[in-house]
Amino acid sequence: MSDCLNGEDFKNGKGIPFIALEGEGKDSKFRLTEEAKEFLQTLKAPVALASIVGKYRTGKSLLVNRMLLDMKGGGFTVGATVNSCTKGLWIWDKPLICKQKDGTEVQLLVIDTEGIGSLDADADHDAKIFALALLLSSYFIYNSVGSIDENALNALSLVVELTKHIKTKSEKESGGEAETGAEFANFFPTFLWVIRDFTLQLVDESGAAFTPKTYLERSLTPMQGFSEGVEVKNRIRRMLLAFFPNRDCVTLKRPVEDE
């Protein structure tokens, strides 16, 4: 998508609960909120969704507000405590009217998600949030800080859990066999990895510059070796490569702060 056509109108909107978690423990379940249902019923096709996912307290919501909504001091709730500010999935209740490359107008909906790894959630909950955002989105933005190192890749270990929460075939069609994820690429959205506070120089051994996308591809190259630790790390890499054939990367330098 390219140009947005509705000027400042979408800035008059607000973030509303989209998919909320109800209940406790094993009895908990996600549901579409009534407020979001009423909003969605006002929309006309075609519609696209852009969602952002990332670890809590890494400026995920702020990135949405400044980059997608182009708002200062408004937008989705931003907090500075140790707790995740966004719970479940939230949606902006004013679509951005954008024009695609073929000239078709589309209503773009922006989704903010609960931060991964918060103190009051477990890995299973995080995996469900991650899976919901993936399945709903046309464009999936993953926000992280620093660089793509082993810690950053380990934070994306949720991709290993996707086969537990996403099924591409019914039980009858699969013959009772476990989901392998072999067809996930047919359903998953474009993947954009946004790296905040990036300080590295993107140059190769000869000093020639290369793009953030090349940096991503290099980082996803499987490691050599056959130890259990290497196999675990390479599994995450292989899944990211297989699940997201349409992928890209953007690096953002740390904003200059007044001393």
C-alpha positions in Angstrom: 0.0 0.0 0.0 1.1 3.6 -0.6 -0.7 6.9 -0.1 -3.3 7.5 2.5 -6.1 9.7 1.3 -8.2 10.7 4.4 -6.0 13.5 5.7 -6.3 14.1 9.4 -9.7 12.5 9.9 -8.4 9.2 11.3 -6.6 11.1 14.0 -10.0 11.8 15.5 -10.3 8.1 16.3 -9.3 6.2 19.4 -8.1 2.7 20.3 -10.9 0.3 21.4 -10.7 -3.2 22.7 -10.8 -5.6 19.7 -10.3 -9.1 21.0 -10.3 -9.5 24.7 -9.5 -12.4 27.0 -12.3 -13.5 29.3 -12.1 -16.0 32.2 -9.2 -17.4 34.1 -6.8 -20.3 33.5 -8.0 -23.2 31.3 -11.5 -21.7 31.2 -10.3 -18.4 29.6 -11.1 -17.6 26.0 -10.7 -14.8 23.5 -13.8 -13.0 22.2 -14.6 -10.2 19.8 -15.8 -7.2 21.9 -19.2 -5.7 21.2 -17.6 -2.3 20.6 -15.3 -3.7 17.9 -18.2 -5.6 16.4 -20.2 -2.5 15.9 -17.3 -0.7 14.4 -16.4 -3.5 12.0 -20.0 -3.5 10.7 -19.7 0.1 9.5 -16.8 -0.8 7.2 -17.0 -1.6 3.5 -14.7 -3.9 1.5 -11.9 -4.1 0.7 -10.3 -4.0 4.1 -6.7 -4.6 5.1 -5.2 -5.0 8.6 -1.7 -4.0 9.9 -0.7 -5.3 13.3 2.3 -4.8 15.5 3.7 -7.4 17.9 6.8 -7.3 20.2 8.1 -7.7 23.7 6.4 -5.5 26.3 8.0 -2.2 27.3 9.9 -1.9 24.0 8.0 1.1 22.6 5.6 -1.0 20.4 2.6 1.2 20.9 4.6 4.3 20.6 5.9 3.1 17.2 2.3 2.6 16.0 1.3 6.0 17.2 4.2 7.9 15.6 4.8 5.9 12.4 1.4 4.5 11.4 -1.0 7.0 13.0 1.4 10.0 12.8 0.3 11.2 16.2 2.2 12.9 19.0 0.8 12.7 22.5 -2.2 10.6 21.4 -3.1 7.2 19.9 -2.9 3.9 21.6 -2.1 3.9 25.4 1.6 4.1 26.2 2.9 3.3 29.7 6.2 3.4 31.6 5.6 0.7 34.2 6.8 -2.9 34.4 3.3 -4.1 33.4 2.0 -4.5 29.8 -0.2 -1.5 28.9 -2.2 -3.2 26.1 -4.2 -6.3 27.0 -5.4 -8.6 24.2 -5.8 -6.9 20.8 -6.9 -3.3 20.3 -8.0 -1.6 17.1 -8.1 2.0 16.0 -11.7 2.9 15.3 -11.0 5.1 12.3 -9.6 3.4 9.2 -6.9 4.9 7.1 -8.1 5.1 3.5 -5.1 4.1 1.3 -4.6 3.6 -2.4 -2.9 0.4 -3.6 -0.5 0.2 -6.5 -3.3 -0.7 -8.8 -5.3 2.4 -7.8 -7.8 0.5 -5.7 -8.8 2.2 -2.4 -8.7 0.0 0.7 -9.5 0.7 4.3 -6.5 0.0 6.5 -7.1 -1.0 10.1 -4.4 -0.7 12.6 -4.1 -3.2 15.5 -2.0 -3.0 18.6 -1.3 -6.1 20.6 -0.5 -7.0 24.2 3.3 -7.1 24.7 5.0 -10.4 24.7 6.7 -11.6 27.9 4.9 -9.4 30.4 5.0 -10.4 34.1 1.3 -11.3 34.2 1.2 -13.7 31.2 2.7 -17.0 30.3 4.2 -18.4 27.1 1.0 -20.1 26.0 -0.9 -16.8 26.3 1.8 -15.0 24.3 1.7 -17.6 21.6 -2.1 -17.2 21.2 -1.7 -13.4 20.9 1.0 -13.9 18.3 -1.1 -16.4 16.4 -4.2 -14.2 16.4 -2.3 -11.2 15.1 -0.8 -13.3 12.3 -4.1 -14.8 11.1 -5.9 -11.4 11.2 -3.2 -9.4 9.4 -2.4 -8.4 5.9 0.9 -6.8 7.2 2.6 -8.1 10.3 5.2 -5.8 12.1 7.5 -7.3 14.7 9.1 -4.6 16.9 12.4 -5.2 18.8 15.3 -3.2 20.2 19.1 -3.5 19.5 20.0 -5.9 16.8 19.2 -9.4 15.4 21.3 -11.6 17.7 20.6 -14.9 19.4 18.6 -13.2 22.2 16.4 -11.5 19.5 15.8 -14.7 17.7 15.0 -16.6 21.0 12.4 -13.9 21.7 10.7 -15.1 18.4 10.7 -18.7 19.6 6.9 -18.3 19.7 7.0 -19.4 16.0 7.8 -22.9 17.2 4.5 -22.9 19.1 2.4 -21.9 16.1 1.7 -25.4 15.0 -0.1 -26.0 18.4 -2.5 -23.1 17.8 -3.0 -22.9 14.1 -4.4 -25.7 11.9 -4.5 -25.5 8.1 -6.7 -28.6 7.8 -9.7 -30.1 9.7 -9.1 -33.2 11.7 -10.9 -35.2 9.0 -8.7 -33.7 6.2 -5.5 -34.3 8.2 -6.3 -37.9 9.1 -5.6 -37.1 12.7 -2.0 -36.2 11.9 -0.3 -33.3 13.8 0.0 -29.9 12.1 3.4 -29.5 10.5 3.2 -25.8 9.4 4.2 -26.8 5.8 1.4 -24.7 4.4 1.6 -21.7 6.8 3.3 -19.6 4.1 0.1 -19.7 2.0 -1.8 -18.0 4.8 0.6 -15.8 6.6 1.0 -12.0 5.9 4.0 -10.0 4.9 6.5 -9.8 7.8 8.4 -6.6 8.6 11.0 -6.7 11.4 11.5 -3.2 12.8 14.7 -2.9 14.9 14.7 0.1 17.2 17.8 1.9 18.7 20.0 0.2 16.0 23.7 1.2 16.3 25.5 -1.2 14.0 27.1 -0.3 10.6 25.6 -2.3 7.8 28.8 -3.0 5.9 30.4 -6.3 4.8 34.0 -7.4 5.2 35.2 -5.3 2.3 33.4 -2.2 3.7 30.6 -2.2 1.1 27.2 -1.2 2.5 24.2 -3.5 2.4 20.5 -3.1 3.1 18.6 -3.9 6.3 16.8 -6.7 4.3 20.2 -8.3 3.6 21.1 -8.0 7.3 17.9 -9.9 8.1 18.7 -12.6 5.5 22.2 -13.0 6.9 20.9 -13.2 10.4 18.5 -16.0 9.4 21.2 -18.1 7.8 21.4 -21.4 9.7 24.4 -21.9 12.0 26.9 -24.6 11.3 27.0 -27.6 13.7 24.8 -30.4 15.0 24.7 -29.9 18.7 21.3 -29.7 20.5 21.8 -26.0 21.1 22.5 -25.3 17.4 19.6 -27.3 16.3 17.2 -25.3 18.5 18.5 -22.0 17.2 18.4 -23.2 13.6 14.8 -24.4 14.0 13.6 -20.9 14.7 15.6 -19.6 11.7 14.2 -22.3 9.4 10.6 -21.6 10.5 10.9 -17.9 10.0 12.3 -18.5 6.5 9.6 -21.0 5.6 6.6 -19.2 7.2 7.4 -15.7 5.9 8.6 -15.8 2.3 7.6 -12.1 2.0 9.8 -10.5 4.6 11.7 -7.2 5.1 13.6 -5.3 7.7 13.8 -1.7 8.8 16.4 -0.3 11.2 15.8 2.9 13.3 18.5 4.8 15.1 18.0 5.9 18.7 16.3 9.3 18.8 18.6 12.1 19.9 17.8 13.1 23.5 18.4 16.5 25.2 21.0 16.3 27.9 
